[in-house]
Amino acid sequence: MADRWALAPAGDGGVDVVALGPDGLPAGPVRREPDPAEAVRSRPGVTRWVWRSTAEVYPRLLATGVRVERCYDIEDAETLLLGHEGRYGEPRSAAAALARLRGGPVPPDPPQRPAEPGAQSPLFEPQGVHLPLTDLVAVYAEQLRRHDAAAHPGRMRLLTAAESAGMLVAAEMNRAGLPWRADVHRQVLHELLGERYAGGGEPRRLAELADEISAAFGRRVRPDLPADVIKAFAQAGIKVRSTRRWELRSVDHPAVRPLLEYKRLYRIWVAHGWSWLQDWVRDGRFRPEFLAGGTVTGRWVTNGGGALQIPKVIRRAVVADPGWCLVVADADQMEPRVLAAISRDPGLMEVAGRETDLYQSVSDRAFSGDRDQAKIAVLGAVYGQTSGDGLKNLAALRRRFPQAVAYVDDAARAGEEGRLVRTWLGRTCPPAARTGDDAAEEAGIPQDEHPDAPGPQEWVPGYASTDARARGRFARNFVVQGSAADWALLLLAALRQACAGMAAELVFFQHDEVIVHCPKEEADAVVTAIREAAELAGRLTFGETPVRFPFTTAVVECYADAK
């Protein structure tokens, strides 16, 4: 039996399937199968299923108890290939890819489906333009040829496989859900916010803080309106540009303390309050819709629910099932380790391969043992903080680790000049990019005040920055952060494979942190699996290097106890 098959939903509720040859073209007749789950279950020798969209197919297979080992997501591959070819932003649907292949008019992509808390879609509900299986296979075969034309074909094929694996992980995490105790959540909200008032108004503690703020200013002030707060400070003879926490902390005024507390509690009330609990937690599980590769750097996002920004105090509600535990693993100093691997700097690779703390090792070499200065210098090189003290720190770093600094300098220069910049595996940053901080600032939404604002140094689709230096800073960070995202995908794929024979389930992932929910007797095996998956991902992504990718791992019953 062929080890690769293509699958496409048919209009009658069944699926069309066909075996594929090495060139990606049909190696047999197309067959109509009335039961999608049985079509997959009856072919246990298939190692990779090729389909239009994992989000369309896999959740419905999971609902019938069918688990797929590997897949190839055609629309996700199209996104990666378009970026690599310098065409990021062009329609990425399978229908658009077919139109380009045949020289016809290219249809726009359908709008993204908004998240619906607690909603369950029927099997194979249409989520895009369906293509006949023969057309879908033609697109797949052409994509294989385009991979061969990439700058590094082997790396690009690995990236596509890793991202498709990430799609499977995301679907499985969405189905499993993060264990969540609604009663604990309500208790936390009551402790923080006090009683709820009828009519949906602010809870008691926020109302008290608002009164305290107004009293400090000597007039009624709406603390939830930044413009009103800035105006109140101006009338008090104090000029502030924003209501960001870091700026308010430098202000000497009696309204600052209650205002900072109001901002903290207000965000919890809006982002994770009673309404959020009612909308997003069902049957003891929080089920956000994880979207693998949701940003141009490859970092994940969620389509609703704010799963990647859960405050520590709210994490008290994330509690394992009876007899189970949470294995919470954080990658240690991931980005500087990735910089060592992609730059091939001998000195930094040697430091990143030690058992000791990376920043302390850098400080011993270049900063006379001052760990804080070393950390500032390394992160400054990655994030582009190259003025003032940052410039002096960068010079010291450059003397000791010249290849590492030159690597990100070259990426920054390419970004400034409008050239394409790629991660180690080939994920491509468009020549014009605008960061999340820029977008939030222009929209008048301070980054630390809005739960859905893009993260720092993150891509906002559809916008271009006219600031060449800003593009350079983004590109400098992109080659590191994006390569870290590539590594993380392979980590998840390896961990998923290691846990396949256990009851353990992946339930959460963000950037450099993963949570596995498992029976207590499996905890040691899961800890070992995470360590081994990290080592394997490092070898697969970057080849044989001395760089280590260690994790700090905690086995806990409550997420809040992990840090």
C-alpha positions as CSV (number, residue, x, y, z in Angstrom):
1,M,0.0,0.0,0.0
2,A,1.2,3.5,-0.8
3,D,2.4,5.4,2.3
4,R,0.8,8.7,1.2
5,W,-2.8,9.3,0.4
6,A,-4.8,12.4,-0.4
7,L,-8.2,13.1,1.0
8,A,-10.9,15.6,0.2
9,P,-14.4,15.9,1.6
10,A,-17.2,15.1,-0.9
11,G,-20.5,16.8,-1.1
12,D,-22.5,13.8,0.2
13,G,-20.7,13.7,3.5
14,G,-18.2,11.2,2.4
15,V,-14.6,11.7,1.2
16,D,-12.6,11.0,-1.9
17,V,-9.2,9.4,-1.4
18,V,-6.4,8.4,-3.7
19,A,-2.9,6.9,-3.3
20,L,0.0,9.1,-4.2
21,G,3.3,8.4,-5.9
22,P,6.7,9.9,-5.2
23,D,6.0,12.8,-7.5
24,G,2.8,13.7,-5.6
25,L,0.5,12.6,-8.5
26,P,-2.2,9.8,-8.2
27,A,-0.8,6.3,-8.1
28,G,-4.2,4.7,-8.5
29,P,-7.9,5.5,-9.0
30,V,-9.9,8.0,-6.9
31,R,-12.2,6.2,-4.5
32,R,-15.3,7.5,-2.9
33,E,-15.7,6.4,0.8
34,P,-19.0,7.1,2.6
35,D,-17.5,7.1,6.1
36,P,-14.6,9.6,6.5
37,A,-13.4,8.0,9.7
38,E,-13.4,4.5,8.3
39,A,-11.6,5.7,5.2
40,V,-8.7,6.7,7.4
41,R,-9.0,3.9,10.0
42,S,-8.9,1.2,7.2
43,R,-5.5,2.4,6.0
44,P,-3.2,2.0,9.0
45,G,-0.1,1.8,6.8
46,V,-0.6,5.4,5.6
47,T,2.2,7.6,7.2
48,R,1.0,10.9,5.7
49,W,-2.4,12.2,4.7
50,V,-2.5,15.1,2.2
51,W,-5.5,17.4,2.5
52,R,-6.5,21.0,1.9
53,S,-6.8,22.1,5.5
54,T,-6.1,20.4,8.8
55,A,-8.6,22.7,10.5
56,E,-11.3,21.5,8.1
57,V,-10.6,17.8,8.4
58,Y,-8.8,16.7,11.5
59,P,-11.1,18.0,14.3
60,R,-13.9,16.0,12.8
61,L,-11.8,12.8,12.6
62,L,-10.7,13.3,16.2
63,A,-14.4,13.5,17.2
64,T,-14.8,9.9,15.9
65,G,-11.7,8.7,17.7
66,V,-9.3,8.7,14.7
67,R,-5.8,9.9,15.3
68,V,-3.5,10.7,12.3
69,E,0.2,10.2,12.6
70,R,1.3,12.8,10.0
71,C,-0.3,15.1,7.5
72,Y,0.5,17.7,4.8
73,D,-1.6,20.8,5.0
74,I,-1.8,22.2,1.4
75,E,-3.0,25.7,2.4
76,D,-0.4,26.1,5.1
77,A,2.3,25.0,2.7
78,E,1.1,27.6,0.2
79,T,1.5,30.3,2.8
80,L,5.1,29.2,3.5
81,L,5.9,28.9,-0.2
82,L,4.4,32.3,-1.1
83,G,6.5,33.9,1.6
84,H,9.7,32.1,0.5
85,E,9.1,33.3,-3.1
86,G,8.6,36.9,-2.0
87,R,4.9,36.9,-2.5
88,Y,3.6,37.0,1.1
89,G,0.1,38.3,1.3
90,E,-1.2,36.8,-1.9
91,P,-4.2,34.6,-1.6
92,R,-3.1,31.3,0.0
93,S,-6.2,29.1,-0.5
94,A,-6.0,25.9,-2.5
95,A,-8.3,27.4,-5.0
96,A,-5.9,30.4,-5.4
97,A,-3.0,28.0,-5.8
98,L,-4.8,26.1,-8.5
99,A,-5.7,29.3,-10.3
100,R,-2.1,30.4,-10.3
101,L,-1.0,27.0,-11.6
102,R,-3.5,27.1,-14.5
103,G,-3.1,30.8,-15.3
104,G,-6.6,31.8,-14.3
105,P,-8.0,34.7,-12.2
106,V,-7.0,34.2,-8.6
107,P,-9.9,34.3,-6.1
108,P,-9.4,36.1,-2.8
109,D,-9.2,34.1,0.4
110,P,-12.4,33.6,2.3
111,P,-12.6,35.6,5.6
112,Q,-11.4,33.9,8.7
113,R,-14.2,32.3,10.7
114,P,-14.7,34.1,14.0
115,A,-14.3,32.0,17.2
116,E,-17.5,30.9,18.8
117,P,-17.1,29.9,22.4
118,G,-18.2,26.3,23.1
119,A,-19.5,25.9,19.5
120,Q,-19.0,22.5,17.8
121,S,-19.1,22.3,14.0
122,P,-20.7,19.3,12.2
123,L,-18.4,16.9,10.4
124,F,-16.7,18.5,7.4
125,E,-18.6,21.8,7.6
126,P,-17.3,23.9,4.7
127,Q,-14.6,26.3,5.8
128,G,-13.3,27.4,2.4
129,V,-13.6,26.6,-1.3
130,H,-13.5,22.9,-1.9
131,L,-11.6,21.5,-4.8
132,P,-12.1,18.1,-6.6
133,L,-9.5,15.7,-5.3
134,T,-7.7,15.6,-8.7
135,D,-7.3,19.4,-8.6
136,L,-6.1,19.3,-5.0
137,V,-3.5,16.7,-5.9
138,A,-2.3,18.8,-8.9
139,V,-1.6,21.7,-6.4
140,Y,0.2,19.3,-4.1
141,A,2.5,18.0,-6.9
142,E,3.3,21.6,-7.9
143,Q,4.1,22.5,-4.3
144,L,6.6,19.6,-4.2
145,R,8.3,21.0,-7.2
146,R,8.4,24.5,-5.6
147,H,10.0,23.0,-2.5
148,D,12.8,21.6,-4.7
149,A,13.4,25.2,-6.0
150,A,13.8,26.7,-2.6
151,A,17.1,28.2,-1.4
152,H,17.6,25.1,0.9
153,P,15.1,22.5,-0.3
154,G,15.7,20.0,2.6
155,R,15.2,22.7,5.2
156,M,12.1,24.0,3.5
157,R,10.5,20.6,3.3
158,L,11.3,20.1,7.0
159,L,9.6,23.4,7.8
160,T,6.5,22.5,5.9
161,A,6.3,19.0,7.6
162,A,6.9,20.6,11.0
163,E,4.2,23.2,10.5
164,S,1.7,20.5,9.3
165,A,2.6,18.6,12.5
166,G,1.9,21.7,14.5
167,M,-1.6,21.9,12.9
168,L,-2.3,18.3,14.2
169,V,-1.1,19.3,17.7
170,A,-3.2,22.4,17.7
171,A,-6.3,20.4,16.7
172,E,-5.7,17.9,19.4
173,M,-5.1,20.6,22.0
174,N,-8.3,22.3,21.0
175,R,-10.2,19.1,21.5
176,A,-8.5,18.1,24.8
177,G,-8.9,21.6,26.4
178,L,-7.0,23.0,29.4
179,P,-8.3,21.7,32.7
180,W,-10.1,24.6,34.4
181,R,-11.9,24.8,37.7
182,A,-14.7,27.3,37.3
183,D,-15.4,27.4,41.1
184,V,-11.7,28.3,41.8
185,H,-11.9,31.0,39.1
186,R,-15.0,32.5,40.6
187,Q,-13.4,32.5,44.1
188,V,-10.3,34.3,42.7
189,L,-12.5,36.9,41.0
190,H,-14.4,37.5,44.2
191,E,-11.2,38.0,46.2
192,L,-9.8,40.4,43.6
193,L,-12.9,42.3,42.5
194,G,-15.5,41.9,45.2
195,E,-19.2,41.7,44.5
196,R,-20.7,42.1,41.0
197,Y,-23.3,44.8,40.7
198,A,-26.6,44.2,38.8
199,G,-26.7,45.4,35.2
200,G,-23.1,44.4,34.4
201,G,-21.4,47.5,35.9
202,E,-18.0,47.5,37.4
203,P,-17.5,45.3,40.4
204,R,-17.1,46.7,43.9
205,R,-13.3,46.9,44.1
206,L,-13.0,48.7,40.7
207,A,-15.7,51.2,41.7
208,E,-13.8,51.9,45.0
209,L,-10.6,52.5,43.2
210,A,-12.3,54.8,40.6
211,D,-13.6,56.9,43.5
212,E,-10.1,57.0,45.1
213,I,-8.6,58.1,41.8
214,S,-11.2,60.8,41.3
215,A,-10.6,62.1,44.8
216,A,-6.9,62.3,44.2
217,F,-7.4,64.4,41.2
218,G,-10.2,66.5,42.8
219,R,-12.6,65.8,40.0
220,R,-14.5,62.9,38.5
221,V,-12.1,60.9,36.3
222,R,-12.9,57.8,34.2
223,P,-9.8,55.6,34.8
224,D,-10.8,53.2,32.0
225,L,-10.4,56.1,29.5
226,P,-6.7,56.8,28.9
227,A,-7.5,60.2,27.4
228,D,-9.4,61.3,30.5
229,V,-6.5,60.2,32.7
230,I,-3.9,62.1,30.6
231,K,-6.1,65.2,30.7
232,A,-6.4,64.9,34.5
233,F,-2.7,64.7,34.9
234,A,-2.2,67.7,32.6
235,Q,-4.6,69.7,34.8
236,A,-2.5,68.7,37.8
237,G,0.6,70.1,36.0
238,I,2.0,66.7,35.0
239,K,2.6,65.8,31.4
240,V,2.3,62.1,30.5
241,R,2.2,60.7,27.0
242,S,0.3,57.5,27.8
243,T,-1.1,55.6,30.7
244,R,1.4,52.7,30.4
245,R,2.6,51.3,33.7
246,W,6.3,52.0,33.1
247,E,5.5,55.7,32.5
248,L,3.0,56.1,35.4
249,R,5.5,54.6,37.9
250,S,7.8,57.6,37.3
251,V,5.1,60.1,38.3
252,D,4.8,61.5,41.8
253,H,1.0,61.9,42.4
254,P,-1.4,60.3,44.8
255,A,-3.6,59.0,42.0
256,V,-0.8,56.7,40.6
257,R,-1.0,53.9,43.2
258,P,-4.8,53.4,42.9
259,L,-4.6,53.9,39.1
260,L,-2.0,51.2,38.7
261,E,-4.1,48.8,40.8
262,Y,-7.2,49.8,38.8
263,K,-5.5,49.0,35.5
264,R,-4.4,45.6,36.8
265,L,-7.8,44.6,38.0
266,Y,-9.7,46.1,35.1
267,R,-7.7,44.0,32.7
268,I,-8.5,40.9,34.6
269,W,-12.2,41.8,34.8
270,V,-12.4,42.5,31.0
271,A,-10.1,39.7,29.8
272,H,-10.8,36.9,32.2
273,G,-13.8,37.9,34.3
274,W,-17.2,36.3,34.8
275,S,-18.3,36.8,31.2
276,W,-15.1,35.2,29.9
277,L,-15.7,32.2,32.3
278,Q,-19.2,31.8,31.0
279,D,-18.2,32.0,27.4
280,W,-15.0,29.9,27.3
281,V,-15.1,27.2,30.0
282,R,-17.3,24.2,29.4
283,D,-17.3,20.8,31.3
284,G,-14.2,21.6,33.2
285,R,-12.1,22.6,30.2
286,F,-11.0,25.9,28.6
287,R,-11.0,25.3,24.8
288,P,-9.5,28.3,23.0
289,E,-8.9,27.8,19.3
290,F,-5.1,27.5,18.9
291,L,-3.8,28.6,15.5
292,A,-0.4,27.2,14.6
293,G,1.8,29.6,12.7
294,G,-0.7,32.5,13.3
295,T,2.0,35.1,12.8
296,V,4.7,35.7,10.2
297,T,7.4,34.6,12.7
298,G,5.6,31.3,13.2
299,R,4.5,32.0,16.7
300,W,1.1,30.6,17.7
301,V,-2.0,32.7,18.4
302,T,-5.5,31.8,19.5
303,N,-8.7,32.7,17.8
304,G,-10.5,34.1,20.9
305,G,-10.2,33.3,24.5
306,G,-6.9,35.1,25.2
307,A,-5.2,31.8,26.1
308,L,-1.7,33.1,25.6
309,Q,-2.1,35.9,28.1
310,I,-3.5,34.2,31.2
311,P,-2.5,36.3,34.3
312,K,-0.7,34.3,37.0
313,V,-3.4,34.9,39.5
314,I,-6.0,33.4,37.2
315,R,-3.7,30.4,36.6
316,R,-4.9,29.2,40.1
317,A,-8.0,27.9,38.2
318,V,-5.9,25.6,36.0
319,V,-6.0,22.5,38.1
320,A,-5.3,18.9,37.0
321,D,-8.0,16.2,37.2
322,P,-8.0,14.0,40.3
323,G,-5.1,11.6,40.0
324,W,-3.5,13.6,37.3
325,C,-0.9,16.4,37.2
326,L,0.4,19.1,35.0
327,V,3.9,18.9,33.6
328,V,4.8,22.5,32.9
329,A,8.0,23.0,30.9
330,D,9.7,26.3,30.1
331,A,12.6,26.5,27.6
332,D,15.6,28.1,29.3
333,Q,17.0,31.2,27.5
334,M,15.8,29.9,24.2
335,E,16.4,32.8,21.9
336,P,20.1,33.3,22.7
337,R,20.6,29.6,22.3
338,V,18.9,29.7,18.9
339,L,21.2,32.7,18.0
340,A,24.2,30.5,18.8
341,A,22.9,27.7,16.6
342,I,22.0,29.8,13.6
343,S,25.1,32.0,13.7
344,R,27.5,29.1,14.2
345,D,29.5,31.4,16.4
346,P,32.1,29.1,18.1
347,G,32.3,31.0,21.3
348,L,28.5,31.4,21.8
349,M,27.9,27.8,20.8
350,E,30.4,26.6,23.4
351,V,28.7,28.8,26.1
352,A,25.2,27.6,25.0
353,G,26.4,24.0,25.3
354,R,27.4,24.2,29.0
355,E,25.3,23.0,31.9
356,T,25.7,26.4,33.6
357,D,23.5,29.5,33.2
358,L,24.0,31.0,29.7
359,Y,23.9,34.6,30.7
360,Q,26.4,34.0,33.6
361,S,28.7,32.3,31.2
362,V,28.5,35.2,28.7
363,S,29.1,37.6,31.6
364,D,32.2,35.7,32.7
365,R,33.6,36.1,29.2
366,A,32.7,39.6,28.2
367,F,31.2,41.5,31.2
368,S,33.5,40.8,34.2
369,G,30.9,38.6,35.8
370,D,28.0,41.1,35.6
371,R,25.1,38.8,34.6
372,D,22.6,41.6,34.2
373,Q,24.8,43.5,31.8
374,A,25.3,40.3,29.8
375,K,21.6,39.6,29.6
376,I,20.9,43.2,28.5
377,A,23.6,42.9,25.8
378,V,22.4,39.6,24.4
379,L,18.8,40.6,24.3
380,G,19.8,44.0,22.9
381,A,21.5,42.3,20.0
382,V,18.4,40.2,19.3
383,Y,15.9,43.0,19.7
384,G,17.8,45.9,18.3
385,Q,18.5,47.9,21.4
386,T,21.7,49.4,20.0
387,S,21.8,53.0,21.3
388,G,23.1,54.5,24.5
389,D,24.4,51.8,26.9
390,G,23.1,49.2,24.5
391,L,25.7,50.3,21.9
392,K,28.5,49.9,24.5
393,N,27.2,46.5,25.5
394,L,26.9,45.4,21.9
395,A,30.5,46.4,21.3
396,A,31.6,44.2,24.1
397,L,29.5,41.3,22.9
398,R,30.9,41.8,19.3
399,R,34.4,41.4,20.6
400,R,33.7,38.1,22.2
401,F,31.1,36.7,19.8
402,P,31.6,38.4,16.4
403,Q,29.8,35.8,14.3
404,A,26.6,36.0,16.4
405,V,26.4,39.8,16.3
406,A,27.3,39.9,12.6
407,Y,24.4,37.4,11.9
408,V,21.7,39.7,13.4
409,D,23.5,42.8,12.0
410,D,23.3,41.3,8.5
411,A,19.6,40.5,9.0
412,A,18.9,44.0,10.2
413,R,20.7,45.5,7.1
414,A,18.7,43.3,4.8
415,G,15.5,44.4,6.5
416,E,16.4,48.1,6.2
417,E,17.2,47.6,2.5
418,G,13.8,45.8,1.8
419,R,15.3,42.4,1.1
420,L,13.8,39.1,2.2
421,V,15.0,37.7,5.5
422,R,14.6,34.0,6.3
423,T,14.7,31.8,9.4
424,W,17.1,28.9,9.5
425,L,14.5,26.5,7.9
426,G,13.2,29.1,5.4
427,R,10.3,30.9,6.9
428,T,10.4,34.3,5.2
429,C,9.8,37.8,6.6
430,P,8.3,40.1,4.0
431,P,10.4,43.1,3.0
432,A,8.1,45.5,4.7
433,A,6.7,44.8,8.2
434,R,5.1,46.7,11.0
435,T,5.5,45.5,14.6
436,G,2.7,44.9,17.1
437,D,4.0,47.8,19.2
438,D,3.8,50.1,16.2
439,A,0.2,49.0,15.4
440,A,-1.0,49.3,19.0
441,E,0.6,52.7,19.4
442,E,-1.0,54.0,16.1
443,A,-4.4,52.7,17.2
444,G,-4.1,54.4,20.5
445,I,-4.1,51.1,22.4
446,P,-1.1,50.9,24.8
447,Q,0.5,47.4,24.6
448,D,0.1,46.6,28.3
449,E,-3.5,47.6,28.5
450,H,-5.2,45.6,25.8
451,P,-5.6,41.8,26.0
452,D,-5.8,41.3,22.3
453,A,-3.0,43.7,21.2
454,P,-0.2,42.1,19.2
455,G,2.9,41.1,21.1
456,P,6.1,43.0,21.0
457,Q,8.1,42.6,17.8
458,E,5.3,40.7,16.1
459,W,3.8,40.9,12.6
460,V,0.6,42.7,11.9
461,P,-0.7,41.4,8.5
462,G,-1.6,43.9,5.8
463,Y,0.5,46.8,7.0
464,A,3.9,48.2,5.9
465,S,6.2,50.4,7.9
466,T,7.9,53.3,6.1
467,D,10.6,53.4,8.8
468,A,13.6,51.5,7.4
469,R,15.2,51.3,10.9
470,A,12.0,49.7,12.3
471,R,12.1,47.1,9.5
472,G,15.7,46.4,10.4
473,R,14.9,45.9,14.0
474,F,12.1,43.6,13.2
475,A,14.3,41.6,10.7
476,R,17.1,41.3,13.3
477,N,14.6,39.7,15.8
478,F,12.8,37.7,13.1
479,V,15.7,35.5,12.2
480,V,16.1,34.5,15.9
481,Q,12.4,34.4,17.0
482,G,11.3,32.8,13.8
483,S,14.0,30.1,14.0
484,A,13.0,29.5,17.6
485,A,9.4,29.0,16.4
486,D,10.7,26.5,13.8
487,W,12.5,24.6,16.5
488,A,9.4,24.6,18.8
489,L,7.3,23.0,16.0
490,L,9.7,20.1,15.8
491,L,9.8,19.9,19.6
492,L,6.0,19.6,19.7
493,A,6.0,17.0,16.9
494,A,8.6,14.9,18.7
495,L,6.7,15.2,22.1
496,R,3.4,14.3,20.4
497,Q,5.0,11.2,19.0
498,A,6.6,10.3,22.4
499,C,3.2,10.6,24.2
500,A,1.3,8.7,21.6
501,G,1.2,5.5,23.7
502,M,0.3,7.2,26.9
503,A,-2.8,8.7,28.4
504,A,-0.9,12.0,28.6
505,E,-2.2,14.9,26.4
506,L,-0.7,18.1,25.3
507,V,-3.0,20.9,26.5
508,F,-1.1,24.2,26.2
509,F,1.7,25.8,24.2
510,Q,3.0,29.3,23.8
511,H,6.4,30.3,22.3
512,D,8.7,28.6,24.9
513,E,6.3,26.9,27.3
514,V,4.4,23.6,27.0
515,I,2.0,21.9,29.4
516,V,1.2,18.2,29.4
517,H,-1.8,16.9,31.4
518,C,-1.1,13.3,32.5
519,P,-1.8,10.7,35.1
520,K,0.7,11.1,38.0
521,E,2.3,7.8,37.3
522,E,3.3,9.1,33.8
523,A,4.9,12.3,35.0
524,D,8.5,11.0,35.1
525,A,8.1,9.6,31.6
526,V,6.7,12.9,30.3
527,V,9.5,14.9,31.8
528,T,12.0,12.6,30.1
529,A,10.0,12.8,26.8
530,I,10.2,16.6,26.9
531,R,14.0,16.6,27.5
532,E,14.5,14.1,24.7
533,A,12.2,15.9,22.3
534,A,14.1,19.2,22.9
535,E,17.4,17.5,22.0
536,L,15.9,15.8,18.9
537,A,14.4,19.1,17.8
538,G,17.7,20.8,18.1
539,R,19.5,18.2,15.9
540,L,16.7,18.2,13.3
541,T,16.5,21.9,13.1
542,F,20.1,23.1,13.3
543,G,22.1,19.9,12.6
544,E,24.9,18.7,14.9
545,T,25.9,21.6,17.2
546,P,27.1,21.7,20.8
547,V,24.1,23.9,21.7
548,R,21.8,22.6,24.3
549,F,18.1,23.4,24.7
550,P,17.3,22.6,28.3
551,F,13.9,23.0,30.0
552,T,12.9,24.0,33.5
553,T,10.2,21.5,34.3
554,A,7.7,21.5,37.2
555,V,5.2,18.7,38.0
556,V,2.3,20.4,39.7
557,E,-1.4,20.0,40.3
558,C,-2.1,23.8,39.7
559,Y,-0.5,25.9,36.9
560,A,0.0,28.8,39.3
561,D,2.5,26.7,41.3
562,A,4.8,26.2,38.4
563,K,6.5,29.6,38.6
